[in-house]
Amino acid sequence: MPGLLELDGLRRRFGTLTALDGLSFSVAAGQVVGFLGPNGAGKTTTMRAVFGLTDLEAGTVKWNGSPVGQSERRRFGYMPEERGLYPGMLVGDQLEYLGRLHGMRAAAAREASTVWLERLGIADRADGKVEALSHGNQQRVQLAAALLHGPELIILDEPLAGLDPAGIDTIGGVLVEQARAGCCVLFSSHQLDQVEDLCESVVIIDHGRLMAAGSVNDLATSGPRRLVVRVDDDRDGSWALGITGVTVSEVNGGEVRLVLDEGIDTDLVLETAMKAGKVTKFVVERRRLSEVFRETVA
């Protein structure tokens, strides 16, 4: 049976702060889902609620239709934003220990640790201490700790933060592999370009409430049309400022990104651009995930 995580009506307050305000959404197995929101939106509180690390005032967390309890959580993998590792412990010993906490036998935990360290490119660090590793390699160890027991659900809080491109490629590749193998994968990130590359679907929350959810493609193709225009003699987009129903949303390297109201004729925009100078680019584009995000939480 494919895995399905369901969050229904989650509520949680911390004093006068409402962290979760009736939050509901679901995440199906087989795809990587990005969990997005501004700082303080409630993402980490939501993740901690799935693992029973924060109490809920209302709402339920279900896995495959049943309320999540301790036995279900043993089949989940969690990578917190803050380090959950023992800095003075040897990497290999630590992973074996964490695997045994998940109920694995020592030999199986040792074997799984070796496999994941090799897959993540840090097999040569197994006999070193975590505190001696770079930030990126600590991230890899943290990911190995979340995966070595073969979880059905994987939740990761900012797994790409502070990584170089090679680290992003490695960890991103593992997440995609896990989803294709049938896992349910949910991760948060502020790096929206990477989320757009990795994820098939996203969930966007703000102030503890669901703001948008759906496939990246559906969200990108909805909303007002976008035009990207380059006019060699007017690289700051001033030529477009007087067009009714056209908004300059971004200027980057001489390329002007425009948002068009419904009914605006692109031929009119082209004619106006040509009057300002030589038009070397005129392309209708879909919304970027960063635009979806800004417009959703504005």
Number of C-alpha atoms within 10 A of each C-alpha: 6 11 17 19 23 21 21 16 18 22 22 23 14 8 7 6 10 15 24 28 19 16 23 19 15 14 21 20 23 20 23 27 29 27 25 25 25 16 11 14 21 22 25 19 18 23 22 16 19 24 20 15 11 14 14 19 12 14 17 18 23 18 19 14 11 12 13 18 14 10 8 17 18 16 15 22 24 24 22 18 16 9 11 11 17 12 15 12 15 17 28 21 17 22 27 24 18 18 25 17 13 19 12 17 14 13 11 15 24 20 13 22 29 20 14 20 23 14 15 20 13 17 16 9 18 19 12 15 18 23 15 13 16 10 14 19 18 20 24 22 25 24 24 23 26 23 23 25 23 16 20 23 28 24 24 24 20 19 23 25 17 12 15 11 9 10 20 17 15 15 20 19 13 16 25 18 15 22 21 15 13 17 25 26 26 27 25 26 20 17 13 17 12 16 25 19 11 18 22 18 21 24 22 23 25 23 20 25 22 18 16 17 19 14 14 22 16 14 20 20 15 11 16 15 19 22 22 17 24 24 22 17 15 18 18 18 23 12 19 20 12 10 14 10 13 18 16 19 12 14 16 11 8 16 21 24 22 24 19 21 15 11 9 15 11 14 9 11 19 14 11 15 23 16 11 17 15 13 17 11 13 18 11 13 14 18 22 17 20 16 14 19 20 11 10 14 15 7
